[in-house]
């Protein structure tokens, strides 16, 4: 999302990333202060003040400005009764968007970058699942273990 504190910029706007390029598809105004740029599809995914929010100062008359956006890592370890589970399915939902990942041989999710905020997490080993809510608000990473073999889990797979 692209956001600005100026009152004339009334709502955050979505953008696309192509390779390393940020394509807002927007005509951005050259404010004297930078725009905030963050991962996620809604304003609740905006990191708290002081967190690692990317920013870009758009200079009037230019077509691009450099920006770096750090996506907080959520290192999800999937286990079954304390044993790490390889190839588990992990679904993380933020602002209505679901990100699907799998775990590697050590039971850790591959590609742990997810938007900042309170996220819905569902993990499944194919027979059992565990659903929980996790706060992904710690930089550089949030660590969480999800065990599908405990009484917090149920039969089935993630929706």
Secondary structure, DSSP 8 states (H G I E B T S, - for coil): -EE-SSTT--S-B--EEETTEEE--S-----SS-EEE-SSSSGGGS--TTS--EEE---TT-S---------EEEEEEEETTEE-TT-EEEEEETTEEEEEEB-TTSBBSS-B--SEEEEEEEE-SSEEEEEEEEE--SSEEEEEEETTSTT-EES---
